[in-house]
Amino acid sequence: MIRLFLASAVGLCLCLSSPATADDWPQFRGPSGSGSTKGAALPTEWSADKNLAWKVKLPGTGLSQPVVVGDKLFVTAAVADNLSKPKSFGQGVIETGREKLPDVEIDWQVVALDRTTGKTLWAKSATKGKPKYPVHACNSYATETPCADDERVFAYFGATGTVAAFDHAGNEVWKAELGAYPTVVNWGSGSSPTLGGGKVFVTSFSQESAFVVALDGKTGKESWRFKWGDTGVATSWSSPLAWANSKRSELAVCGPGWVSGLDLDTGDELWRLSGFQPFSSSPTVDGDILYISNGGQSSTGPLLGIKAGASGDITTRQGEKPSEFVAWDVTAGGAGWSSPLAHNGYLYVPGKGVLTCYNAQTGKEQYKERLPNLNRLIACPVGTGDQVLVLNEDGSTAIIKAGPKFEVVGTGKLDDNFWSSPAVAGGDLFLRGVDHLYCVRQAKSK
């Protein structure tokens, strides 16, 4: 995470209005999109009977991560009668290739809740209609996480191609339509939008169309569009990341075939690194290094760091030395469906029940340890203070002490199905399961 913001001018350029505070979690994976914050410590133990502040049932279904700005929490949902809820991996993988298009009218909603109590403040429709394509049994029709500033919340629904902006009172500000496209073996979409330079950035990587688009945050008008290329048309689920470094601010995008750094204002390609399979994992940053993890649930690709200021083609070809902008490269070090976490100088990479820690500057492995009672890590890890939280699909959680030595300092358990990544704000932990939304908070002593 970019925790120093380099300078106040750089920090301001990444916001639409006022910047996020230490108590906000305004987009997918938090303030910088990396899952890291300096926020207050979380409880080291929780369950249905301990340190659970509230638990609420959300309308419809969805896998989007909750986002927090000020006293409000925002999520999205696909609301319809008889719409199947997402299944666990073990249940859903059996149905791969047998997906059916549901014959239902879906209301795609943005929902605002009171952060402290979980009370629903409003639920507004972004768009309605029948879905054009099926999604996998493990996925949902509302998987993309919204993003927000202190005035507006922006939601993207890949199933319809709709991007909608609402103010914090629930009034629609604008709407844009980007088009809906089929995905590989009907897995569905999942790339979340991000904010930067007064714009909302959205990626669409499908079997028919591949592009990155920037929309003006105030009006919704298209500022620029970057075509990924005919050879790169394939589904990817990685979310873009606005990266403020000491050299410049840019948009890091992991798409089918390659990774690019794009100019925030123009969409011009600043650099490119080729040779990748389609991405499930999203990029992560820590100051002047961008971390890329490639791989899938059953395959592991490279893990590497890219230095700020890269330009041109920085691909390493056979027989050639790596580019000066490649900080380090670990063969087969990438995560599966989750994403790495850069926190307090170390990079944490979740695997199949295993957590690997690297020195973030050098790529040197610090440890590779099996996590207790965790075997399917799909939600992204988060870091706050000296804690690293890793969430299992079944709701089992391990809190690891941040640093080069492996030490489990806390555990938690909630009975639900968790693919959505956690959100952390001001000592509160927000977990979105398939059945409920939960707030974990240290109970006050009596």
Buried (B, 14 or more C-beta within 10 A) or exposed (E): BBBEBBEEEBBBBBBBEEBBBEBBBBBBBBBBBBBBBBBBEBBBBBBEEEBBBBBBEBBBBBBBBBBBBBEBBBBBBBBBEEBBBBBBBEEBEEBEEEBEEBEBEBBBBBBBBBBEEBEBBBBBEBBBEEBEBBBBBBBBBBBBBBBBBBBBBBBBBBBBBBBBBBEBEBEEBBBBEBBBBBBBEBBBBBBBBBBBBBBBBBBBBBBEBBBBBBBBBBEBEEBBEBEBEEEBBBBBBBBBBBBBBEBBBBBBBBBBBBBBBBBBBEBEBBBBBBEBBBBBBBBBBBBBBBBBBBBBEEEBBBBBBBBBBBEEEBBBEEEEEBBEBBBBBBEEBBBBBBBBBBBBEBBBBBBBBBBBBBBBBEBEBBBBBEBEEBEBBBBBBBBBBBBBBBBBBBBBBBBBEBBEEBEBEBBBBBEBBBBBBBBBBBBBBBBBBBBBBBBBBBEEEE
